[in-house]
Amino acid sequence: MNSSMTRLSIINPWLPYLRPDSRASLRLFCFPYAGGNAVNFRAWADKLPSVIDVCPVELPGRGRRMTEPRYTNLLELVQTLLTTLRPYLDVPFAFFGHSMGATIAFELSRRLRGCHDLQPSHLFVSGRRAPHVPYKSRPTYDLPDAELLQELQQLNGTPKEVLENHELMQLMLPLLRADFEMVQTYAYSPGPMLNSSITAFGGLEDTEERREGLEAWRYHTSGNFTLHMIAGNHFFLNMSQAVLLCLLAQVLDQLLV
């Protein structure tokens, strides 16, 4: 086993499903939405071509890392990811992020370009308006529990039985507050466009992230830009997963040619 393979064989809590012996031609790093974790993307490996190594990223404070301190500043998280993921970018790679994860993937792409002159082969952004398009809604991360639960009900991303499970929500609310704080205190700073082509995805029934905000991602790349609107609300990546993965596979196949 060569030194590179030995390094990647060490268990990394950030990449719990990494296959160190993979012969894949491209790594797809997946970043979660607020309250999400690596498990949300685990099944993708069986549904995308075997030449794609799906690498769900596990952030602190969730899953097996539940007891670790949670990040509340998105750019601080990105700075840590810059160091943590750098050894795994030794083959062609792409980023996928949904909602909060889209902003993480975008800022990480910018940091990689600035610090290492390195960019993903493709950036997939899902369920999130372009970073320069402002939000007009009030912050929710510091709301009382009852009001925060009402906000979660409106998002339609948390099953009703989970919302009504008091003990489970007592465990989840601190994580959701931290993730919401990361998203809602994030401030975009203008910078050079990425060279990476961008594909954006949106939900046709998503009342928060509308087409015009998703279209604005085109201003962040000097490469190609494509937008796909998919049936479903903000969590269309679960409701219309087969359609989403089919579109992903089409783009990833082109990167491997």
Order of alpha helices (4+ residues) and beta strands (2+ residues): alpha-beta-alpha-alpha-beta-alpha-beta-alpha-beta-alpha-alpha-alpha-beta-alpha-beta-alpha-alpha
